[in-house]
Amino acid sequence: MTRLTSGVAADAAQLPVPYEPVEVDKVVSGKPLTRYVDVDESAGRTIGVWEHTPGVSRDVEADEVFVVLAGDATIEFEQPALPPIELRPGSVVRLEAGMQTVWTVRETLRKVYVAP
């Protein structure tokens, strides 16, 4: 795990992130891959960088706030029923634990997240 210490900066758009496969039962279409790295776990929260390649996958969310660094995607909400969110660089989103989502990624999405 790459970790940051106080007063040290990292370029989150370029931070190397190891790949992890999307669980087969979560893939809706395509062959999406995800990868992430937690860069700090302190003060009762985690800060990290997450990426999803083109494709469609389902997820059950954790509490988090994130900022999109790169990419083009849509989050649809299966539960609770909410309007979809279009994601582009600069989008800031708050997700709550238990939300059931479908991520349609058209261009590799990279975000920085903060989770409790």
Backbone as CSV, one residue per row, in Angstrom:
resi,resn,N_x,N_y,N_z,CA_x,CA_y,CA_z,C_x,C_y,C_z
1,MET,0.841,-1.174,0.000,0.000,0.000,0.000,0.887,1.238,0.000
2,THR,0.561,2.191,-0.849,1.242,3.473,-0.856,0.603,4.332,0.213
3,ARG,1.406,4.938,1.054,0.855,5.782,2.115,1.439,7.173,2.019
4,LEU,0.628,8.157,2.376,1.073,9.536,2.443,1.266,9.907,3.897
5,THR,2.225,10.747,4.164,2.402,11.281,5.507,2.092,12.764,5.461
6,SER,1.870,13.370,6.611,1.534,14.791,6.659,2.577,15.614,5.929
7,GLY,2.097,16.547,5.137,2.986,17.434,4.412,3.563,16.839,3.140
8,VAL,3.153,15.624,2.754,3.648,14.987,1.534,2.495,14.939,0.529
9,ALA,2.790,15.314,-0.705,1.774,15.332,-1.742,1.983,14.182,-2.716
10,ALA,0.903,13.768,-3.370,0.974,12.762,-4.427,0.104,13.238,-5.576
11,ASP,0.480,12.909,-6.791,-0.314,13.231,-7.967,-1.308,12.094,-8.169
12,ALA,-2.536,12.270,-7.679,-3.536,11.197,-7.717,-3.895,10.790,-9.136
13,ALA,-3.714,11.678,-10.105,-4.004,11.327,-11.493,-2.953,10.378,-12.059
14,GLN,-1.772,10.336,-11.456,-0.680,9.503,-11.952,-0.268,8.400,-10.989
15,LEU,-0.846,8.363,-9.794,-0.469,7.386,-8.782,-0.652,5.972,-9.315
16,PRO,0.400,5.144,-9.271,0.241,3.771,-9.758,-0.707,2.992,-8.861
17,VAL,-1.633,2.301,-9.488,-2.661,1.574,-8.750,-2.694,0.137,-9.271
18,PRO,-2.544,-0.868,-8.399,-2.584,-2.264,-8.856,-4.005,-2.692,-9.253
19,TYR,-4.118,-3.491,-10.310,-5.428,-3.979,-10.767,-5.976,-5.071,-9.860
20,GLU,-7.317,-5.107,-9.762,-8.049,-6.194,-9.130,-9.200,-6.528,-10.057
21,PRO,-9.512,-7.801,-10.267,-10.616,-8.152,-11.169,-11.976,-7.793,-10.568
22,VAL,-12.922,-7.442,-11.444,-14.306,-7.248,-11.017,-14.889,-8.641,-10.778
23,GLU,-15.594,-8.810,-9.674,-16.226,-10.101,-9.401,-17.199,-10.430,-10.529
24,VAL,-17.156,-11.669,-11.003,-17.948,-12.107,-12.154,-19.435,-11.802,-11.976
25,ASP,-19.973,-12.021,-10.775,-21.404,-11.791,-10.560,-21.786,-10.320,-10.563
26,LYS,-20.808,-9.418,-10.565,-21.081,-7.982,-10.607,-20.997,-7.406,-12.023
27,VAL,-20.431,-8.153,-12.966,-20.290,-7.658,-14.338,-21.631,-7.749,-15.050
28,VAL,-22.084,-6.619,-15.605,-23.325,-6.569,-16.369,-23.009,-6.732,-17.853
29,SER,-21.990,-6.014,-18.333,-21.572,-6.153,-19.725,-20.136,-5.679,-19.890
30,GLY,-19.518,-6.154,-20.967,-18.127,-5.820,-21.224,-17.204,-6.630,-20.338
31,LYS,-15.969,-6.171,-20.253,-14.962,-6.827,-19.422,-14.271,-5.782,-18.548
32,PRO,-15.043,-5.121,-17.673,-14.452,-4.058,-16.868,-13.459,-4.588,-15.837
33,LEU,-12.475,-3.782,-15.558,-11.496,-4.036,-14.509,-11.557,-2.885,-13.522
34,THR,-11.268,-3.161,-12.268,-11.141,-2.087,-11.284,-9.790,-2.225,-10.603
35,ARG,-9.368,-1.136,-10.034,-8.147,-1.142,-9.235,-8.227,0.016,-8.263
36,TYR,-7.554,-0.157,-7.135,-7.563,0.907,-6.132,-6.319,0.805,-5.264
37,VAL,-6.040,1.902,-4.595,-4.992,1.918,-3.583,-5.429,2.891,-2.493
38,ASP,-5.351,2.442,-1.237,-5.592,3.328,-0.102,-4.287,4.056,0.173
39,VAL,-4.327,5.377,0.176,-3.097,6.142,0.390,-2.964,6.652,1.817
40,ASP,-4.076,6.631,2.570,-3.995,7.059,3.966,-5.148,6.441,4.738
41,GLU,-4.829,5.888,5.897,-5.846,5.361,6.802,-5.530,5.893,8.189
42,SER,-6.135,7.017,8.520,-5.912,7.610,9.834,-7.121,8.464,10.189
43,ALA,-7.187,8.874,11.428,-8.265,9.731,11.921,-9.648,9.151,11.624
44,GLY,-9.754,7.815,11.610,-11.039,7.181,11.425,-11.591,7.216,10.012
45,ARG,-10.721,7.459,9.022,-11.182,7.480,7.642,-10.093,6.967,6.714
46,THR,-10.511,6.620,5.485,-9.590,6.133,4.466,-9.664,7.063,3.261
47,ILE,-8.506,7.408,2.722,-8.422,8.178,1.482,-7.737,7.285,0.465
48,GLY,-8.299,7.219,-0.730,-7.699,6.362,-1.740,-8.005,6.809,-3.151
49,VAL,-7.452,6.066,-4.093,-7.667,6.295,-5.521,-8.252,5.012,-6.094
50,TRP,-9.312,5.137,-6.900,-10.025,3.988,-7.470,-10.199,4.220,-8.955
51,GLU,-10.157,3.144,-9.725,-10.302,3.243,-11.173,-11.178,2.099,-11.682
52,HIS,-11.946,2.364,-12.736,-12.832,1.378,-13.373,-12.692,1.575,-14.876
53,THR,-12.340,0.507,-15.603,-12.184,0.590,-17.050,-13.559,0.467,-17.714
54,PRO,-13.663,0.760,-19.030,-14.960,0.711,-19.701,-15.676,-0.625,-19.531
55,GLY,-16.979,-0.516,-19.331,-17.843,-1.660,-19.109,-18.920,-1.278,-18.117
56,VAL,-19.757,-2.244,-17.770,-20.873,-1.996,-16.856,-20.806,-3.010,-15.721
57,SER,-20.913,-2.511,-14.476,-20.902,-3.412,-13.322,-21.840,-2.899,-12.238
58,ARG,-22.284,-3.845,-11.399,-23.139,-3.528,-10.249,-22.266,-3.444,-9.003
59,ASP,-22.772,-2.708,-8.007,-22.058,-2.632,-6.743,-23.041,-2.304,-5.625
60,VAL,-22.656,-2.626,-4.410,-23.343,-2.165,-3.214,-22.348,-1.241,-2.527
61,GLU,-22.737,0.000,-2.370,-21.811,1.042,-1.956,-21.524,1.069,-0.459
62,ALA,-20.370,1.642,-0.155,-19.988,1.991,1.212,-20.178,3.502,1.350
63,ASP,-20.183,4.005,2.574,-20.205,5.458,2.763,-18.947,6.042,2.166
64,GLU,-19.080,7.049,1.321,-17.916,7.722,0.776,-18.298,9.022,0.101
65,VAL,-17.317,9.876,-0.019,-17.375,11.072,-0.844,-16.225,10.932,-1.819
66,PHE,-16.464,11.258,-3.104,-15.377,11.170,-4.061,-15.395,12.313,-5.058
67,VAL,-14.223,12.540,-5.648,-14.038,13.530,-6.705,-13.488,12.797,-7.913
68,VAL,-14.125,12.988,-9.061,-13.681,12.346,-10.296,-12.490,13.121,-10.859
69,LEU,-11.404,12.392,-11.130,-10.208,12.981,-11.721,-10.211,12.873,-13.238
70,ALA,-10.721,11.740,-13.747,-10.698,11.486,-15.185,-11.808,10.523,-15.530
71,GLY,-12.261,10.570,-16.790,-13.195,9.580,-17.287,-14.579,10.114,-17.586
72,ASP,-15.450,9.189,-17.987,-16.822,9.491,-18.369,-17.672,8.286,-17.995
73,ALA,-18.661,8.501,-17.126,-19.463,7.383,-16.642,-20.813,7.876,-16.130
74,THR,-21.687,6.917,-15.879,-22.993,7.190,-15.282,-23.194,6.205,-14.136
75,ILE,-23.704,6.709,-13.016,-24.136,5.831,-11.921,-25.661,5.831,-11.928
76,GLU,-26.249,4.639,-12.016,-27.693,4.486,-11.878,-27.950,3.837,-10.520
77,PHE,-29.044,4.215,-9.907,-29.383,3.726,-8.573,-30.555,2.752,-8.663
78,GLU,-30.284,1.487,-8.291,-31.342,0.484,-8.248,-32.110,0.575,-6.939
79,GLN,-31.394,0.885,-5.854,-31.989,1.005,-4.530,-31.140,1.948,-3.706
80,PRO,-31.601,3.050,-3.215,-32.924,3.596,-3.448,-33.048,4.123,-4.880
81,ALA,-34.284,4.290,-5.343,-34.524,4.801,-6.690,-34.233,6.298,-6.695
82,LEU,-33.143,6.664,-7.332,-32.733,8.064,-7.458,-32.395,8.336,-8.919
83,PRO,-32.370,9.612,-9.332,-31.965,9.909,-10.704,-30.495,9.524,-10.920
84,PRO,-30.143,9.138,-12.156,-28.747,8.797,-12.438,-27.847,10.024,-12.292
85,ILE,-26.571,9.769,-12.055,-25.573,10.829,-11.942,-24.561,10.651,-13.066
86,GLU,-24.337,11.731,-13.813,-23.299,11.725,-14.850,-21.976,12.123,-14.209
87,LEU,-20.938,11.341,-14.469,-19.626,11.598,-13.873,-18.657,12.093,-14.937
88,ARG,-17.996,13.194,-14.640,-16.972,13.795,-15.483,-15.888,14.336,-14.547
89,PRO,-14.713,14.663,-15.069,-13.689,15.249,-14.199,-14.247,16.458,-13.436
90,GLY,-14.016,16.450,-12.140,-14.506,17.518,-11.277,-15.792,17.182,-10.556
91,SER,-16.511,16.125,-10.967,-17.747,15.733,-10.266,-17.418,15.363,-8.826
92,VAL,-18.255,15.836,-7.902,-18.138,15.489,-6.483,-19.418,14.757,-6.104
93,VAL,-19.284,13.561,-5.520,-20.444,12.711,-5.250,-20.363,12.167,-3.832
94,ARG,-21.524,12.043,-3.195,-21.648,11.422,-1.866,-22.515,10.184,-2.021
95,LEU,-21.979,9.030,-1.658,-22.732,7.774,-1.667,-22.908,7.299,-0.232
96,GLU,-24.031,6.611,0.022,-24.306,6.088,1.351,-24.217,4.568,1.339
97,ALA,-23.810,4.012,2.461,-23.682,2.560,2.595,-24.996,1.881,2.244
98,GLY,-24.907,0.799,1.465,-26.063,0.005,1.113,-26.722,0.372,-0.207
99,MET,-26.385,1.538,-0.770,-26.953,1.898,-2.074,-26.571,0.832,-3.099
100,GLN,-27.556,0.415,-3.899,-27.294,-0.560,-4.958,-27.199,0.212,-6.268
101,THR,-26.043,0.115,-6.919,-25.752,0.946,-8.079,-25.344,0.116,-9.282
102,VAL,-25.468,0.747,-10.459,-24.939,0.204,-11.700,-24.042,1.291,-12.294
103,TRP,-22.780,0.951,-12.509,-21.790,1.871,-13.056,-21.601,1.568,-14.538
104,THR,-21.934,2.529,-15.398,-21.694,2.409,-16.831,-20.525,3.325,-17.157
105,VAL,-19.382,2.724,-17.439,-18.163,3.493,-17.668,-17.844,3.475,-19.157
106,ARG,-17.831,4.670,-19.752,-17.550,4.809,-21.184,-16.073,5.097,-21.449
107,GLU,-15.448,5.795,-20.518,-14.017,6.123,-20.588,-13.458,5.884,-19.190
108,THR,-12.318,5.217,-19.087,-11.775,4.821,-17.777,-11.963,5.927,-16.747
109,LEU,-12.609,5.559,-15.637,-12.942,6.485,-14.562,-11.913,6.358,-13.451
110,ARG,-11.393,7.494,-12.991,-10.480,7.510,-11.852,-10.994,8.545,-10.870
111,LYS,-11.085,8.131,-9.590,-11.594,9.035,-8.559,-10.706,8.956,-7.329
112,VAL,-10.764,10.029,-6.534,-10.166,10.044,-5.203,-11.341,9.988,-4.232
113,TYR,-11.272,9.049,-3.279,-12.389,8.881,-2.347,-11.943,9.059,-0.907
114,VAL,-12.913,9.454,-0.080,-12.742,9.527,1.363,-13.888,8.731,1.962
115,ALA,-13.550,7.743,2.789,-14.554,6.880,3.407,-14.264,6.747,4.899
116,PRO,-15.337,6.661,5.696,-15.113,6.484,7.138,-14.582,5.081,7.445
